[in-house]
Every structure is written in C-alpha cells, then in structure tokens.
Amino acid sequence: MRRTAFTLPAALRREYTGHVTALKGYGPKGKSRWGREALAMLFREDPGLEHVGLGVDLIVKDVIDPVYLDENTEQLVEKAYRILRTQYPRWEGVQGDLIRAAILYRLSHEKRV
C-alpha cells in the first residue's frame, strides 16, 4: 500500500475521524479502509465524477491527513485522472479533490441512514 496525503478543512477531518472511529469494525486505524471504500463508492455511484471539485475553491483546506491506497484504489485514482484531466486539462490537485469528494459523498450517505 502507498501512503499519500491530502488537505481538507479541520472541521471535516474532525467529522470524518469521529464518524469512522465510531463505526463498528473500523476504529481509529480504519480511516484508510473507510476512505478506500468511499472512493470505490463514489466511482460506482458517480462514474462521471460530477461530485468532484464542487465548491473546492471556496473551502479552506488547513490540515493534512494521510490515507493508504491499495492497488485497486490506485487504479481508480488513475482512472479519475484520465476522466477529469480530459474534461479540464489544467486541473491541479486532482487526487486531493477526489479523496475529499469521496469522503463528503460517503459521509452524506451514511448520515442519512
């Protein structure tokens, strides 16, 4: 697995960390697994990645958080690069935007349940 880091708002990190650690079967060390599952969920339910980049310029990303990506997730990230860079060739920070979008997407779905 490859360790990577992404930036996000401190409030989102608190919400994300609190949510994941409270889930049965995840705990404090389950954040990366939850994040990988969130990326897979985003691709499965939003294959055009329309949720990625929404409002990204309006948020202050003031903390850094690590995530460990397995081979399958790395392939999804590469696919995202191709999709997003084809539409927006000058897009910078695709990986961080993708991870943040996946976290927000999954959080919004799990909080509704």
Secondary structure, DSSP 8 states (H G I E B T S, - for coil): -EEEEEEE-HHHHHHHHHHHHHSTTT-GGGHHHHHHHHHHHHHHH-TT-TTTTTTGGGS---EEEEEEE-HHHHHHHHHHHHHHHHH-TT---HHHHHHHHHHHHHHHHHHH-
